[in-house]
Amino acid sequence: MFKDTFINIDEIETELKSMQETLENFKSKFSLFSQTVAYIFDKIKTCNSLQEAQNYFEFLDKIQMGLACLLFKYKIELPYRLERFVRDFDNFEEAKYIYFEQIKTGEYKF
């Protein structure tokens, strides 16, 4: 087998496997975040006012900021639903006023 002091096939294979496992972990996390956002939207639907939904919107704000960092800073591709959420809620303070009624009526679906 070919030998090179600076190239080790076992290390390359280990690194590639680690990268694949990291990607699978991301996919799993994205699925969990999708479920969490959908659950929060369902909880917002039960609220009678934006004030009552405020705590749920705070959760969405944290999720949106973290996912936006992955999408825009690190250029990590998000599943369509999450990317749409990130973009729609980019100006979060304004977005919650725009989307509260649409979430409640089911017009805005996640």
JOPETA-V248418 format. One record per pair of residues at least 24 apart in sequence whose C-alpha atoms are under 8 Angstrom apart, sorted by sequence separation. I is the first residue (numbers start at 1). J is the second residue. If there is no record, write none. Layout:
I J
I J
This chain:
64 89
85 110
64 90
81 110
33 63
61 92
57 96
34 81
50 97
30 78
34 82
30 79
50 100
30 82
44 100
47 104
45 103
46 104
44 103
45 104
44 104
45 105
41 103
41 110
38 110
37 110
